[in-house]
Amino acid sequence: MKFLFRRRSITDIQAEAQTDQRLHRALGPVNLAALGVGAIIGTGIFVLTGTIAAQHAGPAVVLSFVFAGIASVFAALCYSEFAALVPVAGSAYTYAYATLGEIFAWIIGWDLILEYAVGAIAVAVGWSGYVVSFLNSIGVHIPARLSAASGTLVTMADGTTVTALFNLPAVVIVFLITTLLVIGIKESATFNNAIVFVKVAVVLMFIGGAIFAVKAANWHPFIPANTGEFGHFGWSGVLQGAGMAFFAYIGFDAVSTAAQEAKNPQRDMPIGIISSLVICTVLYILVSAIATGVMPYAGLDVPDPIALAADRAGLGLRVGGLSLMAALIKLGAIAGLSSVIMVMMLGQSRVFYSMSRDGLLPAFVSRVHPRFHTPWLTSIMTGAAVAFFAAILPVSDAANLCSIGTLLAFAIVCIGVLVLRVREPHHVRAFRTPAIWFVAPAGALSAVVLMIPLPPLTWLRLIVWFLIGIVVYGLYGHRHSRLHHGLTAKVEPQDETLPG
């Protein structure tokens, strides 16, 4: 059993970060912060805000986002210390390997695969819904058979129904994002920066315009009475809403997966992680407060609650029956979801890259393209898997599944940073988590508290996924681990067989 807890040396990981130059160091603090904002501002602000308010917390959806944001801040500070200390791809997987041992690293790596892959699938399906809705509003119609998950009954305008074959728009966006990720991190970051500018501008337009239509009466009662069902209003609803809202915050941990592509990770990673989280938390609180103030919370249980709130606020001119503000919000949502997909798929491919480099996955997974300096094989494999499942599956419970996976990662990182402070205090830390003996335990505890109210089916799916992971580790990972053979992480040669 001793091999389960073997650890990678911090010194070896730091040396690897200096010598392994296969990935292109092209990201500065603005790019890193934009990656975080790109992943965080998406489904949460444009969709989950209405769902949480209508089904769980009422106007206290604001508190749900506050609680989720506080838990995220604790974790973000711990992530920042790790990202500056061990600036390599891999995020929480690498941090666990250095502090808690190989079995914990495998568990968290397997967990991150679930988090990023399922998240990307869910967001791709949501992106498709927004695109189809927007195109319909301007008179462009995608065939119903090609606009939803396989087997889904789609209701036509005349009331008839057809059975969908597959979700073509979801496949298209995943293909485009995969192409960007293969071509290069700098190109991907530039695309993300432009998308982030668009969607933040749309969110600010909504805040600036709709705030004048707020009616304080819509905030009463602020926490609606519990209906007798756990998680349906009352404080249990606020907490369950916070657990769901955590799906909205999974972006900042993806920033840490790009540490090996940062120009100055010791300085820039903490800036990117913390600033993106603070910016997005403020926007979430403002948008949720204004949306529930503009209209009764019960009416926000729709696929596009912010667009509906903008309509209710009377924002924008109308051309025919189309509200221009609602159209802009839909465009902002489409842009937002595009960048979420990109950052999730980027994080997924970098976790694969790190696990392969350590021998826990086959060596070909960590091959880097000689011209583009990206882990192209992992990007293509990730894109193919995400596109396939996004085309055929309606991922209804993906938000909860991603939330529980993220919360588990946060808890392990918070514990790991404290363990490393005690075990190896001599390391020079470019960023130190303040009040570590409060922040780290509070981060781990708050993550666990937010995990508890999540539905039992979500817990069951997580357990089944981990059991599958343990089997894979037992059959392959522990025998091929570089540490098992007394070696440090392996740097595979670039694939010179492909044309540039």
C-alpha positions as CSV (number, residue, x, y, z in Angstrom):
1,M,0.0,0.0,0.0
2,K,3.0,2.3,0.4
3,F,3.1,3.2,-3.3
4,L,-0.4,4.7,-3.0
5,F,1.1,7.7,-1.0
6,R,4.4,8.2,-2.9
7,R,4.8,11.9,-3.7
8,R,6.5,14.0,-6.4
9,S,9.2,16.3,-5.0
10,I,8.4,20.0,-5.2
11,T,12.0,20.6,-6.3
12,D,11.7,18.2,-9.2
13,I,8.4,19.8,-10.3
14,Q,10.0,23.3,-10.2
15,A,13.0,22.0,-12.2
16,E,10.6,20.5,-14.7
17,A,8.9,23.8,-15.1
18,Q,12.2,25.4,-16.0
19,T,13.4,22.7,-18.4
20,D,10.2,21.6,-20.1
21,Q,9.7,24.4,-22.7
22,R,7.5,22.4,-25.1
23,L,4.4,24.5,-24.2
24,H,4.5,28.1,-25.4
25,R,4.8,30.7,-22.5
26,A,2.6,33.4,-24.0
27,L,0.1,34.4,-21.4
28,G,0.4,37.6,-19.3
29,P,-1.8,38.6,-16.3
30,V,-4.5,40.1,-18.5
31,N,-4.8,36.9,-20.6
32,L,-4.9,34.8,-17.4
33,A,-7.6,37.0,-15.8
34,A,-9.6,36.9,-19.1
35,L,-9.4,33.1,-19.1
36,G,-10.9,33.1,-15.6
37,V,-13.6,35.6,-16.6
38,G,-14.2,33.7,-19.8
39,A,-15.0,30.5,-17.9
40,I,-16.9,32.0,-15.0
41,I,-19.2,34.4,-16.9
42,G,-21.4,32.0,-18.8
43,T,-24.1,29.5,-17.9
44,G,-24.2,30.8,-14.3
45,I,-25.1,34.4,-15.0
46,F,-27.3,33.8,-18.1
47,V,-29.2,30.7,-17.0
48,L,-28.6,29.5,-13.4
49,T,-29.5,32.9,-11.9
50,G,-33.1,32.4,-12.8
51,T,-33.2,28.6,-12.0
52,I,-31.8,29.1,-8.5
53,A,-34.1,32.1,-7.8
54,A,-37.3,30.4,-9.0
55,Q,-36.7,26.9,-7.6
56,H,-34.5,27.3,-4.5
57,A,-33.7,30.7,-3.0
58,G,-36.0,33.4,-4.3
59,P,-34.5,36.8,-4.1
60,A,-31.9,35.3,-1.7
61,V,-30.2,33.9,-4.8
62,V,-27.9,36.9,-4.0
63,L,-26.9,35.1,-0.8
64,S,-26.4,31.9,-2.7
65,F,-23.9,33.6,-5.0
66,V,-22.3,35.3,-2.0
67,F,-21.7,32.0,-0.1
68,A,-20.4,30.3,-3.3
69,G,-18.2,33.3,-3.9
70,I,-16.8,33.2,-0.3
71,A,-16.0,29.5,-0.6
72,S,-14.3,30.2,-3.9
73,V,-12.2,33.0,-2.5
74,F,-10.7,30.7,0.2
75,A,-9.9,28.1,-2.5
76,A,-8.6,30.8,-4.9
77,L,-6.0,31.9,-2.4
78,C,-4.8,28.4,-1.9
79,Y,-4.7,27.8,-5.6
80,S,-2.7,30.9,-6.1
81,E,0.0,29.8,-3.6
82,F,0.3,26.4,-5.4
83,A,0.2,27.9,-8.9
84,A,3.1,30.3,-8.0
85,L,5.1,27.5,-6.3
86,V,4.7,24.7,-8.9
87,P,3.9,26.5,-12.2
88,V,3.2,23.5,-14.4
89,A,0.1,22.2,-16.2
90,G,-2.1,20.0,-14.1
91,S,-3.7,22.3,-11.5
92,A,-5.1,20.4,-8.5
93,Y,-3.8,17.1,-9.8
94,T,-0.2,18.2,-9.6
95,Y,-0.7,19.9,-6.2
96,A,-2.2,16.7,-4.7
97,Y,0.7,14.7,-6.2
98,A,3.2,16.9,-4.4
99,T,1.4,16.9,-1.0
100,L,-0.9,14.0,-0.4
101,G,0.4,11.3,-2.6
102,E,-0.2,9.5,-5.9
103,I,-3.6,8.0,-5.1
104,F,-5.0,11.4,-4.2
105,A,-3.4,12.8,-7.3
106,W,-5.1,10.2,-9.4
107,I,-8.5,10.7,-7.7
108,I,-8.3,14.5,-8.2
109,G,-7.1,14.1,-11.8
110,W,-10.0,11.6,-12.5
111,D,-12.3,14.1,-10.8
112,L,-11.1,17.0,-13.0
113,I,-11.7,14.9,-16.1
114,L,-15.3,14.6,-15.0
115,E,-15.6,18.3,-14.1
116,Y,-14.2,19.7,-17.3
117,A,-15.6,17.2,-19.8
118,V,-19.2,17.1,-18.4
119,G,-19.1,20.9,-18.0
120,A,-18.0,21.4,-21.6
121,I,-20.7,19.0,-22.8
122,A,-23.4,20.8,-20.8
123,V,-22.3,24.2,-21.9
124,A,-22.1,23.1,-25.6
125,V,-25.7,21.9,-25.4
126,G,-26.7,25.3,-23.7
127,W,-24.8,27.2,-26.4
128,S,-26.8,25.3,-29.1
129,G,-30.1,26.2,-27.4
130,Y,-29.2,29.9,-27.3
131,V,-28.0,29.9,-30.9
132,V,-31.1,28.2,-32.2
133,S,-33.3,30.6,-30.2
134,F,-31.4,33.6,-31.5
135,L,-31.5,32.5,-35.1
136,N,-35.2,31.7,-34.9
137,S,-35.8,35.3,-33.7
138,I,-34.2,36.7,-36.8
139,G,-35.9,34.3,-39.2
140,V,-33.1,31.8,-39.7
141,H,-34.2,28.2,-38.8
142,I,-32.0,25.2,-38.2
143,P,-33.9,22.0,-39.0
144,A,-35.4,20.7,-35.8
145,R,-34.0,17.2,-36.4
146,L,-30.5,18.8,-36.1
147,S,-31.0,21.0,-33.2
148,A,-31.4,18.8,-30.1
149,A,-30.1,15.6,-28.5
150,S,-30.7,12.3,-30.2
151,G,-34.3,11.0,-29.6
152,T,-35.5,14.4,-28.2
153,L,-39.0,15.4,-29.2
154,V,-38.9,18.9,-30.7
155,T,-42.2,20.9,-30.8
156,M,-42.6,22.8,-34.1
157,A,-44.3,26.2,-34.5
158,D,-47.5,24.5,-35.7
159,G,-47.7,22.3,-32.6
160,T,-46.4,19.1,-34.3
161,T,-43.4,17.2,-33.0
162,V,-40.3,15.7,-34.7
163,T,-37.7,13.4,-33.2
164,A,-34.2,14.9,-33.3
165,L,-31.3,13.0,-34.8
166,F,-28.4,14.9,-33.2
167,N,-27.4,18.4,-32.0
168,L,-25.5,19.9,-35.0
169,P,-24.8,23.4,-33.5
170,A,-23.2,21.8,-30.4
171,V,-20.9,19.7,-32.7
172,V,-20.0,22.8,-34.7
173,I,-18.9,24.9,-31.8
174,V,-16.8,22.1,-30.2
175,F,-15.1,21.6,-33.6
176,L,-14.2,25.3,-33.9
177,I,-13.0,25.5,-30.3
178,T,-10.9,22.3,-30.7
179,T,-9.3,23.8,-33.8
180,L,-8.4,27.0,-31.9
181,L,-6.8,25.0,-29.0
182,V,-4.7,23.0,-31.5
183,I,-3.5,26.0,-33.4
184,G,-2.0,27.7,-30.3
185,I,-2.5,29.1,-26.8
186,K,-1.9,32.7,-27.9
187,E,-4.5,32.5,-30.6
188,S,-6.9,30.9,-28.2
189,A,-6.3,33.6,-25.6
190,T,-6.8,36.4,-28.2
191,F,-10.1,34.9,-29.2
192,N,-11.1,34.5,-25.5
193,N,-10.1,38.2,-24.8
194,A,-12.4,39.4,-27.6
195,I,-15.3,37.2,-26.4
196,V,-14.8,38.3,-22.8
197,F,-15.0,42.0,-23.8
198,V,-18.3,41.4,-25.6
199,K,-20.0,39.5,-22.8
200,V,-18.9,41.7,-20.0
201,A,-20.1,44.8,-22.0
202,V,-23.5,43.1,-22.4
203,V,-23.7,42.3,-18.7
204,L,-22.8,45.9,-17.8
205,M,-25.4,47.2,-20.2
206,F,-28.0,45.1,-18.4
207,I,-26.9,46.3,-15.0
208,G,-26.8,50.0,-16.0
209,G,-30.2,49.9,-17.7
210,A,-32.3,47.5,-15.6
211,I,-31.3,49.0,-12.2
212,F,-33.8,51.8,-12.8
213,A,-36.7,49.3,-13.2
214,V,-36.1,47.6,-9.9
215,K,-39.1,47.4,-7.6
216,A,-38.2,46.7,-4.0
217,A,-41.5,44.9,-3.5
218,N,-40.2,42.1,-5.6
219,W,-37.5,41.4,-3.0
220,H,-40.1,40.6,-0.3
221,P,-40.0,38.1,1.2
222,F,-36.2,38.0,0.7
223,I,-36.0,34.4,1.8
224,P,-39.4,32.8,0.9
225,A,-40.7,30.3,3.5
226,N,-39.7,26.7,3.0
227,T,-42.3,24.6,1.2
228,G,-41.7,21.6,3.4
229,E,-39.1,20.2,0.9
230,F,-35.4,20.4,1.7
231,G,-33.7,22.9,-0.7
232,H,-37.0,24.5,-1.8
233,F,-36.8,28.0,-0.3
234,G,-35.8,28.8,3.3
235,W,-32.1,28.6,4.4
236,S,-31.9,25.1,3.0
237,G,-32.8,26.5,-0.4
238,V,-30.2,29.2,-0.1
239,L,-27.5,26.6,0.7
240,Q,-28.6,24.2,-2.1
241,G,-28.7,27.2,-4.4
242,A,-25.1,28.0,-3.4
243,G,-24.1,24.4,-4.2
244,M,-25.6,24.8,-7.7
245,A,-24.1,28.3,-8.1
246,F,-20.7,26.7,-7.6
247,F,-21.1,25.5,-11.2
248,A,-20.8,29.2,-12.1
249,Y,-17.4,29.5,-10.4
250,I,-15.5,26.6,-11.9
251,G,-13.6,28.8,-14.3
252,F,-10.9,30.2,-12.0
253,D,-9.4,26.8,-11.2
254,A,-9.0,26.2,-15.0
255,V,-6.6,29.2,-15.0
256,S,-4.2,27.2,-13.0
257,T,-4.0,24.5,-15.7
258,A,-2.4,27.1,-17.9
259,A,0.5,27.8,-15.5
260,Q,3.1,26.3,-17.8
261,E,2.0,28.7,-20.5
262,A,2.3,31.8,-18.4
263,K,5.2,34.2,-19.0
264,N,5.8,34.9,-15.3
265,P,3.7,32.4,-13.4
266,Q,5.0,33.3,-9.9
267,R,3.6,36.8,-10.3
268,D,0.9,36.5,-12.9
269,M,-1.0,33.3,-11.7
270,P,-2.2,34.8,-8.4
271,I,-3.3,38.0,-10.2
272,G,-5.2,36.1,-12.9
273,I,-6.9,33.7,-10.4
274,I,-7.9,36.2,-7.8
275,S,-8.9,39.1,-10.0
276,S,-11.1,37.0,-12.3
277,L,-12.9,35.6,-9.3
278,V,-13.5,39.0,-7.6
279,I,-14.7,40.6,-10.9
280,C,-17.2,37.8,-11.6
281,T,-18.5,37.5,-8.0
282,V,-19.4,41.2,-8.1
283,L,-21.2,40.9,-11.4
284,Y,-23.1,37.8,-10.3
285,I,-24.4,39.5,-7.2
286,L,-25.4,42.7,-9.1
287,V,-27.2,40.7,-11.9
288,S,-29.1,38.4,-9.6
289,A,-30.2,41.3,-7.4
290,I,-31.4,43.3,-10.3
291,A,-33.1,40.4,-12.1
292,T,-35.1,39.5,-9.0
293,G,-35.9,43.2,-8.4
294,V,-37.2,43.8,-11.9
295,M,-39.7,40.9,-11.8
296,P,-41.1,38.3,-9.4
297,Y,-38.6,35.5,-8.9
298,A,-41.1,32.8,-9.8
299,G,-41.1,34.1,-13.4
300,L,-37.4,33.6,-13.9
301,D,-37.5,29.8,-14.4
302,V,-36.9,30.1,-18.1
303,P,-34.0,29.2,-20.4
304,D,-33.1,32.9,-20.9
305,P,-34.0,34.7,-17.6
306,I,-31.8,37.7,-18.0
307,A,-33.1,38.4,-21.5
308,L,-36.6,38.1,-20.0
309,A,-35.7,40.5,-17.2
310,A,-34.4,43.0,-19.8
311,D,-37.7,42.8,-21.7
312,R,-39.6,43.4,-18.4
313,A,-37.4,46.4,-17.7
314,G,-38.3,47.9,-21.0
315,L,-34.7,48.0,-22.2
316,G,-33.9,48.6,-25.9
317,L,-35.8,49.4,-29.0
318,R,-38.0,46.9,-30.8
319,V,-37.8,45.9,-34.4
320,G,-41.0,44.0,-35.1
321,G,-41.4,41.8,-32.1
322,L,-37.7,41.6,-31.3
323,S,-36.2,43.5,-28.4
324,L,-32.7,44.6,-29.3
325,M,-31.6,44.4,-25.7
326,A,-32.8,40.9,-25.4
327,A,-31.1,40.1,-28.7
328,L,-27.8,41.6,-27.3
329,I,-28.1,39.6,-24.2
330,K,-28.6,36.4,-26.2
331,L,-25.5,37.3,-28.2
332,G,-23.7,37.9,-25.0
333,A,-24.8,34.5,-23.7
334,I,-23.6,32.9,-26.9
335,A,-20.3,34.6,-26.6
336,G,-20.1,33.8,-22.9
337,L,-20.8,30.1,-23.4
338,S,-18.2,29.9,-26.2
339,S,-15.4,31.0,-24.0
340,V,-16.6,28.7,-21.2
341,I,-16.4,25.7,-23.6
342,M,-12.9,26.8,-24.6
343,V,-11.5,27.2,-21.1
344,M,-13.0,23.9,-20.0
345,M,-11.6,22.0,-22.9
346,L,-8.2,23.8,-22.4
347,G,-8.2,22.7,-18.8
348,Q,-9.2,19.1,-19.7
349,S,-6.4,18.7,-22.2
350,R,-3.7,20.1,-19.8
351,V,-4.8,17.7,-17.0
352,F,-4.5,14.8,-19.5
353,Y,-1.1,16.2,-20.5
354,S,0.2,16.3,-16.9
355,M,-1.1,12.8,-16.0
356,S,0.5,11.4,-19.1
357,R,3.8,13.1,-18.3
358,D,3.8,11.4,-14.9
359,G,3.1,8.0,-16.5
360,L,-0.4,7.6,-15.2
361,L,-1.8,7.8,-18.8
362,P,-0.1,6.5,-22.0
363,A,2.9,8.5,-23.3
364,F,1.3,9.6,-26.6
365,V,-1.2,11.7,-24.7
366,S,1.5,14.2,-23.8
367,R,2.9,14.7,-27.3
368,V,3.3,18.4,-28.2
369,H,2.9,19.7,-31.8
370,P,6.3,20.9,-33.1
371,R,4.9,24.1,-34.7
372,F,1.9,25.1,-32.5
373,H,3.5,24.0,-29.1
374,T,0.1,22.6,-27.9
375,P,-0.8,19.1,-26.6
376,W,-2.7,18.6,-29.9
377,L,-3.6,14.9,-29.4
378,T,-5.3,15.6,-26.1
379,S,-7.1,18.6,-27.5
380,I,-8.4,16.5,-30.4
381,M,-9.4,13.6,-28.2
382,T,-11.2,15.9,-25.7
383,G,-13.0,17.7,-28.6
384,A,-14.1,14.4,-30.2
385,A,-15.5,13.1,-26.9
386,V,-17.2,16.4,-26.0
387,A,-18.7,16.8,-29.5
388,F,-20.0,13.2,-29.5
389,F,-21.8,13.4,-26.2
390,A,-23.0,17.0,-26.8
391,A,-24.6,15.7,-30.0
392,I,-26.6,12.9,-28.5
393,L,-27.2,13.7,-24.8
394,P,-29.4,16.1,-22.9
395,V,-27.2,16.7,-19.9
396,S,-29.8,17.8,-17.4
397,D,-27.8,17.2,-14.2
398,A,-24.5,18.4,-15.5
399,A,-24.4,21.5,-13.3
400,N,-24.7,19.5,-10.0
401,L,-22.2,16.9,-11.2
402,C,-19.6,19.6,-12.2
403,S,-20.2,21.4,-8.9
404,I,-19.6,18.3,-6.7
405,G,-16.4,17.5,-8.7
406,T,-15.2,21.1,-8.4
407,L,-15.9,21.3,-4.6
408,L,-14.0,18.1,-4.0
409,A,-11.0,19.5,-5.9
410,F,-11.2,22.7,-3.9
411,A,-11.3,20.8,-0.6
412,I,-8.2,18.8,-1.5
413,V,-6.3,21.8,-2.6
414,C,-7.1,23.7,0.6
415,I,-5.9,20.7,2.7
416,G,-2.9,20.2,0.5
417,V,-1.6,23.7,0.8
418,L,-1.7,23.5,4.6
419,V,0.0,20.1,4.6
420,L,2.8,21.5,2.4
421,R,3.3,24.5,4.7
422,V,3.8,22.1,7.6
423,R,5.9,19.5,5.8
424,E,8.1,21.8,3.7
425,P,8.1,25.3,5.1
426,H,11.5,26.1,3.6
427,H,10.3,26.6,0.0
428,V,10.3,30.2,-1.2
429,R,6.7,31.1,-2.0
430,A,6.2,34.0,-4.4
431,F,2.6,34.2,-3.1
432,R,1.6,33.1,0.3
433,T,-2.0,32.5,1.3
434,P,-2.8,35.0,4.0
435,A,-4.0,33.7,7.4
436,I,-3.4,30.1,6.2
437,W,-4.6,28.5,9.4
438,F,-8.0,30.1,8.9
439,V,-8.3,30.3,5.1
440,A,-7.3,26.7,4.2
441,P,-9.6,25.0,6.8
442,A,-12.4,27.4,6.0
443,G,-12.0,26.7,2.3
444,A,-12.1,22.9,2.8
445,L,-15.0,23.1,5.2
446,S,-17.1,25.4,3.1
447,A,-16.6,23.2,0.1
448,V,-17.8,20.2,2.1
449,V,-20.8,22.1,3.4
450,L,-21.8,23.1,-0.2
451,M,-21.4,19.4,-1.3
452,I,-23.8,18.0,1.3
453,P,-27.1,19.5,0.1
454,L,-26.5,18.3,-3.5
455,P,-28.9,15.6,-4.7
456,P,-28.3,11.9,-3.8
457,L,-28.2,11.0,-7.4
458,T,-25.3,13.4,-7.9
459,W,-23.4,11.7,-5.1
460,L,-24.1,8.3,-6.6
461,R,-22.8,9.3,-10.0
462,L,-19.6,10.7,-8.4
463,I,-19.0,7.4,-6.5
464,V,-19.6,5.3,-9.6
465,W,-17.1,7.5,-11.6
466,F,-14.5,7.1,-8.9
467,L,-14.9,3.3,-8.8
468,I,-14.3,3.3,-12.5
469,G,-11.2,5.5,-11.9
470,I,-9.8,3.2,-9.2
471,V,-10.1,0.2,-11.6
472,V,-8.3,2.1,-14.4
473,Y,-5.6,3.1,-11.9
474,G,-5.2,-0.4,-10.7
475,L,-4.9,-1.9,-14.2
476,Y,-2.6,0.8,-15.7
477,G,-1.7,3.9,-13.7
478,H,0.2,2.6,-10.7
479,R,2.3,0.1,-12.8
480,H,3.3,2.7,-15.3
481,S,3.8,5.6,-12.9
482,R,7.2,7.3,-13.3
483,L,7.6,7.2,-9.5
484,H,7.0,3.5,-9.6
485,H,10.1,3.1,-11.7
486,G,12.1,5.6,-9.7
487,L,12.0,8.2,-12.4
488,T,10.9,11.9,-12.6
489,A,8.3,13.1,-15.0
490,K,9.1,12.1,-18.6
491,V,9.4,14.7,-21.4
492,E,8.3,13.0,-24.6
493,P,9.8,14.2,-27.9
494,Q,7.7,16.4,-30.1
495,D,5.9,14.7,-32.9
496,E,8.0,15.5,-35.9
497,T,6.0,13.4,-38.3
498,L,3.3,16.0,-38.9
499,P,3.7,18.7,-41.4
500,G,3.8,22.2,-39.9
